[in-house]
Each structure stands twice: as C-alpha cells, then as structure tokens.
Amino acid sequence: MTQASSQANAVSKVVRDALGVNPAYRHVPKRVTAGQPVTLSLALLKWYELFPVDRPVPEEISRAARRAVESDVKVEGLGFVVLHRCGGDFYFLITNTWRNENELWETVWYKDGDAMAEFAPFPRHLPHLPTYCVWELVPVWKEKEAWERFLETDRGEAAASRWLGEVYEGSA
C-alpha cells in the first residue's frame, strides 16, 4: 500500500467513524468586542466578549464574569480574558496570562444559564481536553501577535501601555 492510499484510507475512516462534527451542525459567524481591561493587584487583563451576532452578552453576565476574574488571586502578569456566549445561555470565561516569556496560561470558568448563579471553575480532569474553539482562536491569535510585538520591545511601561491599547473588534 502506498503512502497516498494509506492516507486516503485514514481520511475515509476518520470522516466515517470519528470526525467529531454532528451532521446537523451549521457554522455561523460570531462577533468579538473589546471592553475595559481588568486590573488586579498583580495583573492587567484585556477584556473581550465573543457572542453570536444577534445575541450580545447581557450586562449582568459581564458583571458576574468580572467578579469571577477579580476573585482569582493567582493570576499575575499581562494577559486577556475571553467571555464567550457559546449558544443560548452557556458561557465560557477564559482568563489567559503570558508566562515564561512565550507561554499562554489559562484558567477556565463556566456558567450554565440560570442553573448557576455565578461562574464556577470548569472541571478539567481528563487527559485530552478541549482548549479553544474556532471563534475563541480569533482573539487568541490577535493577542499572540500583540504579545510578539511587545516581546520585541524593551518591555518597559511605554511598551506595556502600547500592548494594552492593541485590542481587536470584529468578526470571528
């Protein structure tokens, strides 16, 4: 069997048996907006909200998400938050900080509509876990680019202020 036919067989098997995409799924665009940064004792975090175009994040959810981030005393450094309205009323709240020069570290919370009064840590106990969805990757990629520009500077206060001003708003 040639490498090309082996790959074709593998593609066929995965598409048939393990693709991981529900046949009824229809992909739709979402929107990213930037909000006021979150200032913690040892952290400064840009704020992004990600939502279906016709369903922005309600203000009360934004406030609850900010309370969750502000309560996390372990977060240090520069980074960003993505508050993602995933569908109806399920939300992921992802706090990201840049650590060890070029690594993106994260803390993930969630809120499942009215079933939960506040955001709670998202359980992460399995060895193979979800990270970012295709929509969340948009602000992540924009922040990756901004962080690289910051790393190429003297990394002083002026550079950090420029980094803070680099935010993305638009399609996801």
N, C-alpha and C positions, 0 to 999 in steps of 0.2 A: 504494500500500500504506500503510495507516495505521500509526502507531507501535505500536499494540497488536498488530496482526497481524505486524509485523516482529519484535517482541519474542517473540511466540508461536513464530514460525519459528526464531528464535535459540535459544530454550529447547529446542525439539524437536530441533534439530541437535546442540546440546551434549549433551543427555541421550542421544541415539542414538550420537554419534560420539566424544565427548571428555569424558565425565563424570569419569573417573579413579577410579571405585569398582568394584572387582571384584564381579561379581554374586554370588559366593559369600560375600562379606564379611558378617559379623554383628557388630554393635557390642555390646560388653559393658562393664559398669561397671568402674572401677578404684578403687584406694584411694590416698590421699595421707597419709603420716605425716611428722611433723617429727622431726628428730634434733638432736644437739648441733651448734651452729654451728662453722664452721671459722675459726680465727684465723690470719691470715698477717701478715707484717711490716707491710704497709700496707693490709690488707683484713680485713673481718669479714663472713662469709657465712652466712646461714641455710642449713639443710640440709633438703631434702625428698626423700623416696623415694616413687616412684609405681610401682604394680605391680597386676597382676591380683589380685582379691580373694583368691583361693585360692593365690597364689604370691608371697609376700613376697620381698624382695631378701635373698639369703643374706649372712651377716655377712662372709664373705671377699670378696665383691664390694663391699660397702660400704667395707671397709678399702682395697681396691685403688683404688676411686674417690677416697677421701680422699687417698691417696698422690698420685694424679694432680693433684688440685686443689692440694695443698700444694706440688707441684713447680713450679707456674706462678708465676714471679716477676713477671710482667707485670700480674697482677690487682691493682688498687688500689680502695679505697673500700668502700662498703657495698653488699651485694647478696645473692644467694641462689644455691643450687645445686639442680638437679633431677636426681636419679638415677632414670632411668626404665627399668624392666624392660619391654621392649616386647612380648615374647612369651615363647617358651621361654627362651633364654639370651642374647638380644641386648639390649644395654644402650646407652642414650644417657646421657651425663653432660654436663649443660649448666650452665656457670658464667655467671651474669648479674651485672653490676655497673651501678649507676646512675652515669652520666657526663653532663657538660654539663647539669646540673640535672635534666633530664627525659627523658633517653635511656637505653634499656636496651641495654647492650652484652653480647655473648655470646662464649664460647669453647665449642666442642663437641668432645667426645671420644666414642669408642665402644669397645665390647668385644663381640666376637662369640664368645660361649661359650668353650669350651676351645680353640678355634683361636687364641686370643690370650691370652698370659699376663697382660698389663696393658692398661690403657686406652691408646688412641692418638688423636692428633688426627683428627677426621673430615674426609675430603677435601672441600674446598669450592671447586671451580674452575669451575663453570658459572655462567652469568649468572642463571638462575632456579633458586633452591634452596629446599628445604624449610626451614621455620622450626619452629614449634611445632605439635604435633598437638592434637586437641581435649582430650585428657586433660592435657597439659602446660600448656594455657592456664588450667586451674583455679588452680594455684599462682601462675602468672604474673599472673593477674587479681587474686588476693588480695594479692600483693606490690605490684602497681600501686596498689591502694587504700591500702596501708600507707605506700607512698612518698609519695603525695599528702598524707596526714595529716602525715608528717614534714616535707614542704616547707612546710606551713602553720605550722610552729613556728619557734622561734629557731634550730633546728638545732644546738643545743648537746648536751652529753653526756647530759643527762637525756632529751632528746627522742630521741637515738640509742638510749639504753637502752630507752625505751618501744617504739621501732620494732623493736628486736631481740626484744622479748617478744611481738610480734604475729606469730604463726605460724598456719598453717592445718592442720587434720587433718580428713579426712572423705572424702566421695565425690568421684570425678572421672568 
